[in-house]
Amino acid sequence: MTITPFNLDESIHSSKARQHHYLYAHKVIADLSLRRNKTFLSMLTNPDSDSFLVNLWNQTAKHFSEAEVIPSDGLKSSPLVKVNDNYLLAIIRFPPAEKPTEAIFSGIILHRHSGKVRYIVLEKSFRGVILCEWTADGLHKQLPQSLSIRARNDLSLREFAALLIADFC
């Protein structure tokens, strides 16, 4: 899969986030999750899904100078999980988030019957973490569940999955 060129001026948040990290989690993976969801989720079920994600990471790196490129260390997908008969859940762990708005995890939630997809991101914030959602029309909104986890800096993948299942499935 090839990444289409982005207008970086429009794509990158004005925060202090490292731009490679931000663009990958908030634009590349969000776009694949929301616009090409069935193809993308099937790729995440493949045994080589981590290699696929690293390849996308490296393609994204081509938009940046060598000094701006971040290693893909820690980038990993979890196995696709069937939640009650209605949902499929995939989680991606990103390279360590160091700056506010960088993603720690993202959850891709597919409603199996309607085909509706939600892309939820756990982001580093100035005071801990926040939970946000990207929509297919490009909106980025903070979710109310952020209040219960805001001070946490150590939310595990298992806790993130449990939060997604409890609140969105």
C-alpha positions in Angstrom: 0.0 0.0 0.0 1.4 3.4 -0.9 0.8 6.5 1.1 -0.5 9.4 -0.9 1.4 12.7 -0.5 0.1 14.9 2.2 0.1 18.7 2.4 2.2 18.9 5.5 1.1 22.4 6.3 -2.5 21.2 6.6 -1.7 17.8 8.1 0.4 18.5 11.0 -0.8 19.8 14.3 0.7 23.0 15.6 1.8 21.4 18.9 5.3 20.5 19.9 4.7 16.9 18.8 7.4 15.3 16.7 6.0 15.6 13.3 6.9 12.1 12.0 5.1 10.5 15.0 2.1 12.8 14.8 1.5 12.4 11.0 1.8 8.7 11.2 -0.7 8.1 14.0 -3.1 11.0 13.4 -3.2 11.1 9.6 -1.8 7.9 8.0 -3.3 5.3 10.4 -6.4 7.4 10.9 -7.0 7.6 7.2 -6.5 3.9 6.6 -8.7 3.0 9.6 -11.6 5.3 8.6 -11.5 5.3 4.8 -10.0 1.9 3.9 -11.1 0.1 7.0 -11.9 -3.4 5.8 -8.6 -3.7 3.7 -6.6 -2.2 6.6 -8.1 -4.5 9.2 -7.5 -7.5 7.1 -3.9 -6.4 6.8 -3.7 -6.2 10.6 -4.8 -9.9 10.9 -1.9 -10.9 8.7 1.1 -12.5 10.6 3.3 -9.8 9.0 1.2 -7.0 10.2 4.0 -5.5 12.3 6.2 -5.4 9.2 3.4 -3.8 7.3 3.1 -1.0 10.0 6.9 -0.5 10.0 6.9 -0.2 6.2 4.1 2.5 6.4 6.2 4.2 9.2 9.2 4.3 6.9 7.1 5.6 3.9 5.9 8.4 6.2 9.5 9.1 7.2 10.2 10.1 3.5 8.3 13.3 4.1 10.8 14.5 6.7 14.5 15.3 7.0 16.8 12.7 8.4 16.9 14.7 11.7 13.1 14.5 12.0 12.8 10.8 11.5 12.0 8.7 14.5 12.9 5.0 14.8 9.9 2.6 14.6 10.9 0.9 17.9 7.9 -0.3 19.8 5.5 -0.1 16.8 3.2 -3.1 17.0 -0.3 -4.3 16.4 -2.3 -6.5 18.7 -4.3 -9.5 17.4 -7.8 -8.5 16.1 -10.4 -9.2 18.8 -14.0 -10.1 18.3 -16.1 -8.3 20.9 -19.6 -9.8 21.6 -20.9 -10.6 18.1 -21.1 -7.0 17.0 -17.6 -5.5 17.0 -14.0 -6.1 15.9 -11.2 -4.3 17.7 -7.6 -3.8 16.6 -5.1 -1.9 18.7 -1.8 -0.4 17.5 1.0 0.5 19.9 3.2 3.4 18.7 6.8 4.1 19.3 7.1 5.8 22.8 5.3 9.1 22.9 7.5 11.8 24.3 5.6 15.1 23.5 2.0 16.2 24.0 -0.4 15.0 21.2 1.8 12.0 20.3 -0.2 8.7 20.3 0.5 5.9 22.7 -2.1 3.5 21.4 -4.9 3.7 18.9 -8.0 1.5 18.7 -9.9 0.7 15.5 -13.4 -0.4 16.3 -15.5 -1.8 13.5 -19.2 -2.5 14.0 -19.6 -5.7 12.0 -23.2 -5.2 10.9 -23.3 -1.5 10.1 -19.6 -1.2 8.9 -19.2 2.0 11.0 -15.6 2.5 12.2 -14.3 4.6 15.1 -10.6 5.5 15.5 -9.8 6.3 19.1 -6.4 7.5 20.2 -4.8 7.6 23.6 -2.5 10.6 23.5 0.2 12.0 25.7 -0.9 15.4 27.1 0.6 18.1 29.3 -0.9 16.5 32.4 -0.9 12.8 31.6 -3.0 11.3 28.8 -6.2 12.1 27.0 -8.5 10.0 24.8 -9.5 11.5 21.5 -11.4 10.4 18.4 -10.7 11.1 14.8 -13.7 11.1 12.4 -13.9 10.3 8.7 -14.4 14.0 8.0 -11.1 14.9 9.7 -12.4 16.2 13.0 -10.3 15.5 16.1 -12.2 15.7 19.4 -11.4 14.9 23.0 -13.6 12.3 24.6 -15.3 12.6 28.0 -13.6 9.4 29.2 -10.4 11.4 29.3 -11.4 12.8 32.7 -11.1 9.4 34.4 -7.7 8.6 33.0 -6.1 12.1 32.6 -3.5 11.7 35.3 -2.4 8.2 34.2 1.0 8.0 32.4 1.1 4.2 32.7 -2.1 2.9 31.0 -1.3 -0.6 29.7 -2.5 -2.0 26.4 -4.8 -4.3 28.3 -6.3 -1.4 30.2 -6.7 0.6 27.0 -8.5 -2.4 25.4 -10.7 -2.8 28.4 -11.6 0.9 28.3 -12.5 0.7 24.6 -14.6 -2.5 25.1 -16.4 -1.0 28.1 -17.2 2.4 26.6 -17.4 1.8 22.8 -18.4 -1.8 22.1 
